[in-house]
Amino acid sequence: MTYTVKLETFSGSTKTISLPSKGAVAQFISTYPTQLPVGVSVKVACDTLGISGVLRGTLTLTNPN
């Protein structure tokens, strides 16, 4: 069984990701915010698991200079 996670930006763009297990969904949801810059948020949903919410970015961008 695969689990489909839907990501949607607040501007309306959507993307779906298929993951192989509940554990993979949990890992994705817990780690994805570390890939998003602070101030960026996306809606996330997995209908199969009844999960929906908002992921907020925690990545702080640094200037390499």
mmJSON file of the N, C-alpha and C atoms, coordinates in Angstrom:
{"data_MODEL":{"atom_site":{
"group_PDB":["ATOM","ATOM","ATOM","ATOM","ATOM","ATOM","ATOM","ATOM","ATOM","ATOM","ATOM","ATOM","ATOM","ATOM","ATOM","ATOM","ATOM","ATOM","ATOM","ATOM","ATOM","ATOM","ATOM","ATOM","ATOM","ATOM","ATOM","ATOM","ATOM","ATOM","ATOM","ATOM","ATOM","ATOM","ATOM","ATOM","ATOM","ATOM","ATOM","ATOM","ATOM","ATOM","ATOM","ATOM","ATOM","ATOM","ATOM","ATOM","ATOM","ATOM","ATOM","ATOM","ATOM","ATOM","ATOM","ATOM","ATOM","ATOM","ATOM","ATOM","ATOM","ATOM","ATOM","ATOM","ATOM","ATOM","ATOM","ATOM","ATOM","ATOM","ATOM","ATOM","ATOM","ATOM","ATOM","ATOM","ATOM","ATOM","ATOM","ATOM","ATOM","ATOM","ATOM","ATOM","ATOM","ATOM","ATOM","ATOM","ATOM","ATOM","ATOM","ATOM","ATOM","ATOM","ATOM","ATOM","ATOM","ATOM","ATOM","ATOM","ATOM","ATOM","ATOM","ATOM","ATOM","ATOM","ATOM","ATOM","ATOM","ATOM","ATOM","ATOM","ATOM","ATOM","ATOM","ATOM","ATOM","ATOM","ATOM","ATOM","ATOM","ATOM","ATOM","ATOM","ATOM","ATOM","ATOM","ATOM","ATOM","ATOM","ATOM","ATOM","ATOM","ATOM","ATOM","ATOM","ATOM","ATOM","ATOM","ATOM","ATOM","ATOM","ATOM","ATOM","ATOM","ATOM","ATOM","ATOM","ATOM","ATOM","ATOM","ATOM","ATOM","ATOM","ATOM","ATOM","ATOM","ATOM","ATOM","ATOM","ATOM","ATOM","ATOM","ATOM","ATOM","ATOM","ATOM","ATOM","ATOM","ATOM","ATOM","ATOM","ATOM","ATOM","ATOM","ATOM","ATOM","ATOM","ATOM","ATOM","ATOM","ATOM","ATOM","ATOM","ATOM","ATOM","ATOM","ATOM","ATOM","ATOM","ATOM","ATOM","ATOM","ATOM","ATOM"],
"id":[1,2,3,4,5,6,7,8,9,10,11,12,13,14,15,16,17,18,19,20,21,22,23,24,25,26,27,28,29,30,31,32,33,34,35,36,37,38,39,40,41,42,43,44,45,46,47,48,49,50,51,52,53,54,55,56,57,58,59,60,61,62,63,64,65,66,67,68,69,70,71,72,73,74,75,76,77,78,79,80,81,82,83,84,85,86,87,88,89,90,91,92,93,94,95,96,97,98,99,100,101,102,103,104,105,106,107,108,109,110,111,112,113,114,115,116,117,118,119,120,121,122,123,124,125,126,127,128,129,130,131,132,133,134,135,136,137,138,139,140,141,142,143,144,145,146,147,148,149,150,151,152,153,154,155,156,157,158,159,160,161,162,163,164,165,166,167,168,169,170,171,172,173,174,175,176,177,178,179,180,181,182,183,184,185,186,187,188,189,190,191,192,193,194,195],
"type_symbol":["N","C","C","N","C","C","N","C","C","N","C","C","N","C","C","N","C","C","N","C","C","N","C","C","N","C","C","N","C","C","N","C","C","N","C","C","N","C","C","N","C","C","N","C","C","N","C","C","N","C","C","N","C","C","N","C","C","N","C","C","N","C","C","N","C","C","N","C","C","N","C","C","N","C","C","N","C","C","N","C","C","N","C","C","N","C","C","N","C","C","N","C","C","N","C","C","N","C","C","N","C","C","N","C","C","N","C","C","N","C","C","N","C","C","N","C","C","N","C","C","N","C","C","N","C","C","N","C","C","N","C","C","N","C","C","N","C","C","N","C","C","N","C","C","N","C","C","N","C","C","N","C","C","N","C","C","N","C","C","N","C","C","N","C","C","N","C","C","N","C","C","N","C","C","N","C","C","N","C","C","N","C","C","N","C","C","N","C","C","N","C","C","N","C","C"],
"label_atom_id":["N","CA","C","N","CA","C","N","CA","C","N","CA","C","N","CA","C","N","CA","C","N","CA","C","N","CA","C","N","CA","C","N","CA","C","N","CA","C","N","CA","C","N","CA","C","N","CA","C","N","CA","C","N","CA","C","N","CA","C","N","CA","C","N","CA","C","N","CA","C","N","CA","C","N","CA","C","N","CA","C","N","CA","C","N","CA","C","N","CA","C","N","CA","C","N","CA","C","N","CA","C","N","CA","C","N","CA","C","N","CA","C","N","CA","C","N","CA","C","N","CA","C","N","CA","C","N","CA","C","N","CA","C","N","CA","C","N","CA","C","N","CA","C","N","CA","C","N","CA","C","N","CA","C","N","CA","C","N","CA","C","N","CA","C","N","CA","C","N","CA","C","N","CA","C","N","CA","C","N","CA","C","N","CA","C","N","CA","C","N","CA","C","N","CA","C","N","CA","C","N","CA","C","N","CA","C","N","CA","C","N","CA","C","N","CA","C","N","CA","C","N","CA","C","N","CA","C"],
"label_alt_id":[null,null,null,null,null,null,null,null,null,null,null,null,null,null,null,null,null,null,null,null,null,null,null,null,null,null,null,null,null,null,null,null,null,null,null,null,null,null,null,null,null,null,null,null,null,null,null,null,null,null,null,null,null,null,null,null,null,null,null,null,null,null,null,null,null,null,null,null,null,null,null,null,null,null,null,null,null,null,null,null,null,null,null,null,null,null,null,null,null,null,null,null,null,null,null,null,null,null,null,null,null,null,null,null,null,null,null,null,null,null,null,null,null,null,null,null,null,null,null,null,null,null,null,null,null,null,null,null,null,null,null,null,null,null,null,null,null,null,null,null,null,null,null,null,null,null,null,null,null,null,null,null,null,null,null,null,null,null,null,null,null,null,null,null,null,null,null,null,null,null,null,null,null,null,null,null,null,null,null,null,null,null,null,null,null,null,null,null,null,null,null,null,null,null,null],
"label_comp_id":["MET","MET","MET","THR","THR","THR","TYR","TYR","TYR","THR","THR","THR","VAL","VAL","VAL","LYS","LYS","LYS","LEU","LEU","LEU","GLU","GLU","GLU","THR","THR","THR","PHE","PHE","PHE","SER","SER","SER","GLY","GLY","GLY","SER","SER","SER","THR","THR","THR","LYS","LYS","LYS","THR","THR","THR","ILE","ILE","ILE","SER","SER","SER","LEU","LEU","LEU","PRO","PRO","PRO","SER","SER","SER","LYS","LYS","LYS","GLY","GLY","GLY","ALA","ALA","ALA","VAL","VAL","VAL","ALA","ALA","ALA","GLN","GLN","GLN","PHE","PHE","PHE","ILE","ILE","ILE","SER","SER","SER","THR","THR","THR","TYR","TYR","TYR","PRO","PRO","PRO","THR","THR","THR","GLN","GLN","GLN","LEU","LEU","LEU","PRO","PRO","PRO","VAL","VAL","VAL","GLY","GLY","GLY","VAL","VAL","VAL","SER","SER","SER","VAL","VAL","VAL","LYS","LYS","LYS","VAL","VAL","VAL","ALA","ALA","ALA","CYS","CYS","CYS","ASP","ASP","ASP","THR","THR","THR","LEU","LEU","LEU","GLY","GLY","GLY","ILE","ILE","ILE","SER","SER","SER","GLY","GLY","GLY","VAL","VAL","VAL","LEU","LEU","LEU","ARG","ARG","ARG","GLY","GLY","GLY","THR","THR","THR","LEU","LEU","LEU","THR","THR","THR","LEU","LEU","LEU","THR","THR","THR","ASN","ASN","ASN","PRO","PRO","PRO","ASN","ASN","ASN"],
"label_asym_id":["A","A","A","A","A","A","A","A","A","A","A","A","A","A","A","A","A","A","A","A","A","A","A","A","A","A","A","A","A","A","A","A","A","A","A","A","A","A","A","A","A","A","A","A","A","A","A","A","A","A","A","A","A","A","A","A","A","A","A","A","A","A","A","A","A","A","A","A","A","A","A","A","A","A","A","A","A","A","A","A","A","A","A","A","A","A","A","A","A","A","A","A","A","A","A","A","A","A","A","A","A","A","A","A","A","A","A","A","A","A","A","A","A","A","A","A","A","A","A","A","A","A","A","A","A","A","A","A","A","A","A","A","A","A","A","A","A","A","A","A","A","A","A","A","A","A","A","A","A","A","A","A","A","A","A","A","A","A","A","A","A","A","A","A","A","A","A","A","A","A","A","A","A","A","A","A","A","A","A","A","A","A","A","A","A","A","A","A","A","A","A","A","A","A","A"],
"label_entity_id":["1","1","1","1","1","1","1","1","1","1","1","1","1","1","1","1","1","1","1","1","1","1","1","1","1","1","1","1","1","1","1","1","1","1","1","1","1","1","1","1","1","1","1","1","1","1","1","1","1","1","1","1","1","1","1","1","1","1","1","1","1","1","1","1","1","1","1","1","1","1","1","1","1","1","1","1","1","1","1","1","1","1","1","1","1","1","1","1","1","1","1","1","1","1","1","1","1","1","1","1","1","1","1","1","1","1","1","1","1","1","1","1","1","1","1","1","1","1","1","1","1","1","1","1","1","1","1","1","1","1","1","1","1","1","1","1","1","1","1","1","1","1","1","1","1","1","1","1","1","1","1","1","1","1","1","1","1","1","1","1","1","1","1","1","1","1","1","1","1","1","1","1","1","1","1","1","1","1","1","1","1","1","1","1","1","1","1","1","1","1","1","1","1","1","1"],
"label_seq_id":[1,1,1,2,2,2,3,3,3,4,4,4,5,5,5,6,6,6,7,7,7,8,8,8,9,9,9,10,10,10,11,11,11,12,12,12,13,13,13,14,14,14,15,15,15,16,16,16,17,17,17,18,18,18,19,19,19,20,20,20,21,21,21,22,22,22,23,23,23,24,24,24,25,25,25,26,26,26,27,27,27,28,28,28,29,29,29,30,30,30,31,31,31,32,32,32,33,33,33,34,34,34,35,35,35,36,36,36,37,37,37,38,38,38,39,39,39,40,40,40,41,41,41,42,42,42,43,43,43,44,44,44,45,45,45,46,46,46,47,47,47,48,48,48,49,49,49,50,50,50,51,51,51,52,52,52,53,53,53,54,54,54,55,55,55,56,56,56,57,57,57,58,58,58,59,59,59,60,60,60,61,61,61,62,62,62,63,63,63,64,64,64,65,65,65],
"pdbx_PDB_ins_code":[null,null,null,null,null,null,null,null,null,null,null,null,null,null,null,null,null,null,null,null,null,null,null,null,null,null,null,null,null,null,null,null,null,null,null,null,null,null,null,null,null,null,null,null,null,null,null,null,null,null,null,null,null,null,null,null,null,null,null,null,null,null,null,null,null,null,null,null,null,null,null,null,null,null,null,null,null,null,null,null,null,null,null,null,null,null,null,null,null,null,null,null,null,null,null,null,null,null,null,null,null,null,null,null,null,null,null,null,null,null,null,null,null,null,null,null,null,null,null,null,null,null,null,null,null,null,null,null,null,null,null,null,null,null,null,null,null,null,null,null,null,null,null,null,null,null,null,null,null,null,null,null,null,null,null,null,null,null,null,null,null,null,null,null,null,null,null,null,null,null,null,null,null,null,null,null,null,null,null,null,null,null,null,null,null,null,null,null,null,null,null,null,null,null,null],
"Cartn_x":[0.842,0.0,0.882,0.517,1.245,0.364,1.004,0.32,0.634,-0.407,-0.223,-0.303,0.762,0.821,0.656,-0.271,-0.516,0.048,0.882,1.42,0.785,0.374,-0.232,0.302,0.782,1.239,0.021,0.215,-0.889,-1.243,-0.398,-0.734,-1.5,-1.672,-2.502,-1.774,-0.438,0.31,0.232,0.065,-0.016,0.992,1.362,2.251,1.857,1.889,1.614,2.862,3.037,4.182,3.651,4.092,3.709,4.805,4.401,5.35,4.917,5.877,5.564,4.932,5.036,4.545,4.141,3.435,3.066,4.311,5.33,6.579,7.26,7.193,7.786,7.033,5.708,4.911,5.303,5.413,5.786,7.169,8.104,9.457,9.452,8.704,8.625,8.069,6.975,6.34,7.253,8.042,8.919,10.183,10.644,11.89,11.695,10.553,10.37,10.497,10.003,10.158,11.616,12.544,13.958,14.51,13.761,14.167,13.543,12.548,11.859,12.449,12.682,13.188,12.169,12.665,11.797,10.905,9.627,8.681,7.928,8.34,7.647,6.8,5.536,4.625,3.903,3.609,2.819,1.759,0.622,-0.426,-0.052,-0.3,0.007,-1.211,-1.47,-2.595,-2.298,-2.756,-2.718,-4.082,-4.975,-6.346,-6.414,-5.532,-5.538,-5.339,-4.485,-4.201,-5.01,-5.78,-6.571,-5.717,-4.615,-3.696,-3.858,-3.938,-3.895,-3.358,-2.703,-2.153,-1.245,-0.434,0.48,1.893,2.832,4.242,4.897,5.622,6.31,7.812,8.468,9.903,10.717,11.802,12.707,14.136,14.382,15.73,16.107,17.211,17.721,18.776,18.527,19.474,20.624,21.833,23.002,23.727,24.327,25.098,26.519,27.032,28.364,29.514,29.231,30.324,30.903],
"Cartn_y":[-1.183,0.0,1.24,2.229,3.491,4.577,5.564,6.677,7.931,8.641,9.842,11.065,11.842,13.084,14.225,15.111,16.263,17.507,18.233,19.502,20.608,21.679,22.805,24.1,24.969,26.278,27.166,28.26,29.166,29.959,29.871,30.498,29.536,28.283,27.335,26.239,26.277,25.216,23.933,22.789,21.519,20.52,19.604,18.508,17.307,16.131,14.911,14.041,13.383,12.503,11.166,10.083,8.747,8.195,7.733,7.165,5.742,4.868,3.438,3.003,3.824,3.356,4.529,4.206,5.239,5.864,5.039,5.541,6.537,6.265,7.182,8.508,8.452,9.679,10.475,9.806,10.477,11.103,10.389,10.915,12.127,12.05,13.166,14.41,14.228,15.364,15.962,15.138,15.674,16.32,15.889,16.439,17.501,17.518,18.471,19.932,20.317,21.723,22.181,21.26,21.649,21.985,21.655,21.979,23.283,23.774,25.01,26.189,27.303,28.487,29.013,29.688,30.346,31.317,31.335,32.216,31.545,30.324,29.578,28.49,28.432,27.422,26.722,25.445,24.688,23.88,23.709,22.844,21.408,20.495,19.085,18.259,17.197,16.317,14.903,13.941,12.533,11.963,11.894,11.457,10.041,9.167,7.778,7.687,8.559,8.545,9.59,10.393,11.429,12.551,12.852,13.883,15.124,16.28,17.544,18.614,19.593,20.666,21.552,22.323,23.26,22.99,22.9,22.762,24.124,24.578,25.864,25.626,26.327,26.165,26.582,25.842,26.151,26.389,26.314,26.47,27.942,28.254,29.618,29.732,30.613,30.816,31.705,31.314,32.102,32.609,33.76,34.341,33.809,33.156,32.527,33.537,34.827,35.825,36.029],
"Cartn_z":[0.0,0.0,0.0,-0.796,-0.78,-0.171,0.399,1.032,0.228,-0.173,-0.971,-0.071,-0.081,0.681,-0.321,-0.037,-0.903,-0.228,-0.966,-0.497,-1.313,-0.65,-1.353,-0.776,-1.664,-1.213,-1.012,-0.299,-0.062,-1.318,-2.345,-3.631,-4.533,-4.098,-4.828,-5.589,-5.654,-6.334,-5.513,-6.195,-5.485,-6.033,-5.167,-5.541,-4.7,-5.292,-4.534,-4.511,-3.386,-3.178,-2.684,-3.289,-2.836,-1.942,-0.766,0.195,0.536,0.833,0.966,2.287,3.343,4.646,5.532,6.624,7.599,8.206,8.443,9.003,8.069,6.759,5.784,5.766,5.923,5.994,7.238,8.364,9.607,9.499,8.911,8.751,7.825,6.732,5.797,6.497,7.231,7.904,8.969,9.631,10.674,10.115,8.937,8.407,7.333,6.64,5.55,5.99,7.162,7.57,7.646,7.859,7.926,6.541,5.48,4.117,3.617,4.356,3.974,4.748,4.057,4.773,5.783,6.817,7.784,7.022,7.357,6.679,5.551,5.17,4.121,4.783,4.384,4.928,3.791,3.98,3.016,3.759,3.104,3.652,3.301,4.212,3.975,4.351,3.568,3.866,3.379,4.149,3.744,4.121,3.133,3.397,3.953,3.492,3.949,5.457,5.993,7.433,8.198,7.49,8.148,8.711,8.044,8.513,7.643,8.284,7.549,8.484,7.901,8.703,7.879,8.569,7.929,8.432,7.492,7.848,7.662,8.686,8.63,8.58,7.665,7.484,8.687,8.92,10.034,9.57,8.255,7.705,7.704,8.357,8.362,7.276,6.321,5.227,5.709,5.369,5.765,4.531,4.648,3.562,3.655,2.597,2.67,2.684,2.558,2.537,3.896],
"occupancy":[1.0,1.0,1.0,1.0,1.0,1.0,1.0,1.0,1.0,1.0,1.0,1.0,1.0,1.0,1.0,1.0,1.0,1.0,1.0,1.0,1.0,1.0,1.0,1.0,1.0,1.0,1.0,1.0,1.0,1.0,1.0,1.0,1.0,1.0,1.0,1.0,1.0,1.0,1.0,1.0,1.0,1.0,1.0,1.0,1.0,1.0,1.0,1.0,1.0,1.0,1.0,1.0,1.0,1.0,1.0,1.0,1.0,1.0,1.0,1.0,1.0,1.0,1.0,1.0,1.0,1.0,1.0,1.0,1.0,1.0,1.0,1.0,1.0,1.0,1.0,1.0,1.0,1.0,1.0,1.0,1.0,1.0,1.0,1.0,1.0,1.0,1.0,1.0,1.0,1.0,1.0,1.0,1.0,1.0,1.0,1.0,1.0,1.0,1.0,1.0,1.0,1.0,1.0,1.0,1.0,1.0,1.0,1.0,1.0,1.0,1.0,1.0,1.0,1.0,1.0,1.0,1.0,1.0,1.0,1.0,1.0,1.0,1.0,1.0,1.0,1.0,1.0,1.0,1.0,1.0,1.0,1.0,1.0,1.0,1.0,1.0,1.0,1.0,1.0,1.0,1.0,1.0,1.0,1.0,1.0,1.0,1.0,1.0,1.0,1.0,1.0,1.0,1.0,1.0,1.0,1.0,1.0,1.0,1.0,1.0,1.0,1.0,1.0,1.0,1.0,1.0,1.0,1.0,1.0,1.0,1.0,1.0,1.0,1.0,1.0,1.0,1.0,1.0,1.0,1.0,1.0,1.0,1.0,1.0,1.0,1.0,1.0,1.0,1.0,1.0,1.0,1.0,1.0,1.0,1.0],
"B_iso_or_equiv":[0.0,0.0,0.0,0.0,0.0,0.0,0.0,0.0,0.0,0.0,0.0,0.0,0.0,0.0,0.0,0.0,0.0,0.0,0.0,0.0,0.0,0.0,0.0,0.0,0.0,0.0,0.0,0.0,0.0,0.0,0.0,0.0,0.0,0.0,0.0,0.0,0.0,0.0,0.0,0.0,0.0,0.0,0.0,0.0,0.0,0.0,0.0,0.0,0.0,0.0,0.0,0.0,0.0,0.0,0.0,0.0,0.0,0.0,0.0,0.0,0.0,0.0,0.0,0.0,0.0,0.0,0.0,0.0,0.0,0.0,0.0,0.0,0.0,0.0,0.0,0.0,0.0,0.0,0.0,0.0,0.0,0.0,0.0,0.0,0.0,0.0,0.0,0.0,0.0,0.0,0.0,0.0,0.0,0.0,0.0,0.0,0.0,0.0,0.0,0.0,0.0,0.0,0.0,0.0,0.0,0.0,0.0,0.0,0.0,0.0,0.0,0.0,0.0,0.0,0.0,0.0,0.0,0.0,0.0,0.0,0.0,0.0,0.0,0.0,0.0,0.0,0.0,0.0,0.0,0.0,0.0,0.0,0.0,0.0,0.0,0.0,0.0,0.0,0.0,0.0,0.0,0.0,0.0,0.0,0.0,0.0,0.0,0.0,0.0,0.0,0.0,0.0,0.0,0.0,0.0,0.0,0.0,0.0,0.0,0.0,0.0,0.0,0.0,0.0,0.0,0.0,0.0,0.0,0.0,0.0,0.0,0.0,0.0,0.0,0.0,0.0,0.0,0.0,0.0,0.0,0.0,0.0,0.0,0.0,0.0,0.0,0.0,0.0,0.0,0.0,0.0,0.0,0.0,0.0,0.0],
"pdbx_formal_charge":[null,null,null,null,null,null,null,null,null,null,null,null,null,null,null,null,null,null,null,null,null,null,null,null,null,null,null,null,null,null,null,null,null,null,null,null,null,null,null,null,null,null,null,null,null,null,null,null,null,null,null,null,null,null,null,null,null,null,null,null,null,null,null,null,null,null,null,null,null,null,null,null,null,null,null,null,null,null,null,null,null,null,null,null,null,null,null,null,null,null,null,null,null,null,null,null,null,null,null,null,null,null,null,null,null,null,null,null,null,null,null,null,null,null,null,null,null,null,null,null,null,null,null,null,null,null,null,null,null,null,null,null,null,null,null,null,null,null,null,null,null,null,null,null,null,null,null,null,null,null,null,null,null,null,null,null,null,null,null,null,null,null,null,null,null,null,null,null,null,null,null,null,null,null,null,null,null,null,null,null,null,null,null,null,null,null,null,null,null,null,null,null,null,null,null],
"auth_seq_id":[1,1,1,2,2,2,3,3,3,4,4,4,5,5,5,6,6,6,7,7,7,8,8,8,9,9,9,10,10,10,11,11,11,12,12,12,13,13,13,14,14,14,15,15,15,16,16,16,17,17,17,18,18,18,19,19,19,20,20,20,21,21,21,22,22,22,23,23,23,24,24,24,25,25,25,26,26,26,27,27,27,28,28,28,29,29,29,30,30,30,31,31,31,32,32,32,33,33,33,34,34,34,35,35,35,36,36,36,37,37,37,38,38,38,39,39,39,40,40,40,41,41,41,42,42,42,43,43,43,44,44,44,45,45,45,46,46,46,47,47,47,48,48,48,49,49,49,50,50,50,51,51,51,52,52,52,53,53,53,54,54,54,55,55,55,56,56,56,57,57,57,58,58,58,59,59,59,60,60,60,61,61,61,62,62,62,63,63,63,64,64,64,65,65,65],
"auth_comp_id":["MET","MET","MET","THR","THR","THR","TYR","TYR","TYR","THR","THR","THR","VAL","VAL","VAL","LYS","LYS","LYS","LEU","LEU","LEU","GLU","GLU","GLU","THR","THR","THR","PHE","PHE","PHE","SER","SER","SER","GLY","GLY","GLY","SER","SER","SER","THR","THR","THR","LYS","LYS","LYS","THR","THR","THR","ILE","ILE","ILE","SER","SER","SER","LEU","LEU","LEU","PRO","PRO","PRO","SER","SER","SER","LYS","LYS","LYS","GLY","GLY","GLY","ALA","ALA","ALA","VAL","VAL","VAL","ALA","ALA","ALA","GLN","GLN","GLN","PHE","PHE","PHE","ILE","ILE","ILE","SER","SER","SER","THR","THR","THR","TYR","TYR","TYR","PRO","PRO","PRO","THR","THR","THR","GLN","GLN","GLN","LEU","LEU","LEU","PRO","PRO","PRO","VAL","VAL","VAL","GLY","GLY","GLY","VAL","VAL","VAL","SER","SER","SER","VAL","VAL","VAL","LYS","LYS","LYS","VAL","VAL","VAL","ALA","ALA","ALA","CYS","CYS","CYS","ASP","ASP","ASP","THR","THR","THR","LEU","LEU","LEU","GLY","GLY","GLY","ILE","ILE","ILE","SER","SER","SER","GLY","GLY","GLY","VAL","VAL","VAL","LEU","LEU","LEU","ARG","ARG","ARG","GLY","GLY","GLY","THR","THR","THR","LEU","LEU","LEU","THR","THR","THR","LEU","LEU","LEU","THR","THR","THR","ASN","ASN","ASN","PRO","PRO","PRO","ASN","ASN","ASN"],
"auth_asym_id":["A","A","A","A","A","A","A","A","A","A","A","A","A","A","A","A","A","A","A","A","A","A","A","A","A","A","A","A","A","A","A","A","A","A","A","A","A","A","A","A","A","A","A","A","A","A","A","A","A","A","A","A","A","A","A","A","A","A","A","A","A","A","A","A","A","A","A","A","A","A","A","A","A","A","A","A","A","A","A","A","A","A","A","A","A","A","A","A","A","A","A","A","A","A","A","A","A","A","A","A","A","A","A","A","A","A","A","A","A","A","A","A","A","A","A","A","A","A","A","A","A","A","A","A","A","A","A","A","A","A","A","A","A","A","A","A","A","A","A","A","A","A","A","A","A","A","A","A","A","A","A","A","A","A","A","A","A","A","A","A","A","A","A","A","A","A","A","A","A","A","A","A","A","A","A","A","A","A","A","A","A","A","A","A","A","A","A","A","A","A","A","A","A","A","A"],
"auth_atom_id":["N","CA","C","N","CA","C","N","CA","C","N","CA","C","N","CA","C","N","CA","C","N","CA","C","N","CA","C","N","CA","C","N","CA","C","N","CA","C","N","CA","C","N","CA","C","N","CA","C","N","CA","C","N","CA","C","N","CA","C","N","CA","C","N","CA","C","N","CA","C","N","CA","C","N","CA","C","N","CA","C","N","CA","C","N","CA","C","N","CA","C","N","CA","C","N","CA","C","N","CA","C","N","CA","C","N","CA","C","N","CA","C","N","CA","C","N","CA","C","N","CA","C","N","CA","C","N","CA","C","N","CA","C","N","CA","C","N","CA","C","N","CA","C","N","CA","C","N","CA","C","N","CA","C","N","CA","C","N","CA","C","N","CA","C","N","CA","C","N","CA","C","N","CA","C","N","CA","C","N","CA","C","N","CA","C","N","CA","C","N","CA","C","N","CA","C","N","CA","C","N","CA","C","N","CA","C","N","CA","C","N","CA","C","N","CA","C","N","CA","C","N","CA","C","N","CA","C"],
"pdbx_PDB_model_num":[1,1,1,1,1,1,1,1,1,1,1,1,1,1,1,1,1,1,1,1,1,1,1,1,1,1,1,1,1,1,1,1,1,1,1,1,1,1,1,1,1,1,1,1,1,1,1,1,1,1,1,1,1,1,1,1,1,1,1,1,1,1,1,1,1,1,1,1,1,1,1,1,1,1,1,1,1,1,1,1,1,1,1,1,1,1,1,1,1,1,1,1,1,1,1,1,1,1,1,1,1,1,1,1,1,1,1,1,1,1,1,1,1,1,1,1,1,1,1,1,1,1,1,1,1,1,1,1,1,1,1,1,1,1,1,1,1,1,1,1,1,1,1,1,1,1,1,1,1,1,1,1,1,1,1,1,1,1,1,1,1,1,1,1,1,1,1,1,1,1,1,1,1,1,1,1,1,1,1,1,1,1,1,1,1,1,1,1,1,1,1,1,1,1,1]
}}}
